């Protein structure tokens, strides 16, 4: 899930999303507000949640690519199977 300057709403969105998925990858796309610290706090101790931080905003395509790169790494590590569904 890409996120850029979503501090006012990110926690509610994540709370709503997490019961619907087995694994969640959040890409903080260089937010200049509190999005990064919020997702770090929210994800702490939640198995299956990964947070990627960009030091500066790279845009939606780069954030989505980082998420897919993380999926590739999970596949390579055997943490997910090729027939798992990703969206």
C-alpha positions as a printed Julia matrix, in Angstrom:
87×3 Matrix{Float64}:
  0.0     0.0    0.0
  1.64    3.28  -1.05
  1.3     6.18   1.38
  2.32    9.81   1.02
  1.41   12.42   3.65
 -1.51   10.4    4.97
 -1.06   11.14   8.71
 -4.68   12.17   9.39
 -6.18    8.99   7.9
 -3.53    6.26   7.6
 -4.22    4.51  10.9
 -7.94    4.16  10.24
 -7.29    2.85   6.74
 -4.8     0.3    8.06
 -7.16   -0.78  10.86
 -9.87   -1.35   8.27
 -7.56   -3.17   5.85
 -5.62   -5.52   8.14
 -8.48   -7.94   8.95
 -8.95   -8.47   5.2
 -5.39   -9.53   4.33
 -2.78  -12.04   5.5
  0.17   -9.84   4.65
  0.55   -6.1    4.14
  3.39   -4.09   2.63
  3.25   -0.36   3.33
  5.51    1.95   1.32
  5.95    5.36   2.92
  6.77    7.42  -0.17
  8.92   10.08   1.46
  6.13   11.65   3.51
  7.02   14.95   5.18
  4.26   14.66   7.78
  3.98   12.02  10.53
  2.98    9.16   8.2
  6.31    7.35   8.67
  6.29    7.28  12.47
  2.58    6.42  12.5
  3.02    3.37  10.26
  6.1     2.3   12.22
  4.12    2.4   15.49
  1.08    0.76  13.91
  3.07   -2.08  12.34
  5.18   -2.88  15.43
  4.43   -6.39  16.62
  2.08   -7.18  13.73
  3.25  -10.3   11.94
  2.94  -10.14   8.2
  3.31   -6.36   8.02
  6.34   -4.83   6.31
  7.12   -1.11   6.07
  9.39    0.35   3.4
 10.48    3.99   3.75
 11.68    6.18   0.9
 13.83    9.14   2.0
 12.07   11.38  -0.54
  8.9    11.24  -2.59
  9.42    9.08  -5.67
  5.84    8.85  -6.86
  3.17    6.19  -7.08
  4.91    4.0   -9.66
  8.1     3.76  -7.59
  6.14    3.01  -4.43
  4.18    0.25  -6.16
  7.42   -1.14  -7.61
  8.98   -1.23  -4.14
  5.97   -3.2   -2.92
  6.29   -5.7   -5.77
 10.03   -5.97  -5.09
  9.15   -6.89  -1.52
  6.7    -9.53  -2.82
  9.49  -10.96  -4.99
 11.78  -11.14  -1.94
  9.06  -12.89   0.09
  8.63  -15.41  -2.72
 12.37  -16.02  -2.84
 12.48  -16.54   0.91
  9.59  -18.99   0.77
  7.41  -16.77   2.98
  4.68  -16.78   0.34
  3.83  -19.2   -2.46
  3.57  -18.44  -6.18
 -0.15  -19.23  -6.08
 -0.87  -16.69  -3.31
 -2.99  -13.75  -4.46
 -1.54  -10.25  -4.42
 -3.33   -7.0   -5.19
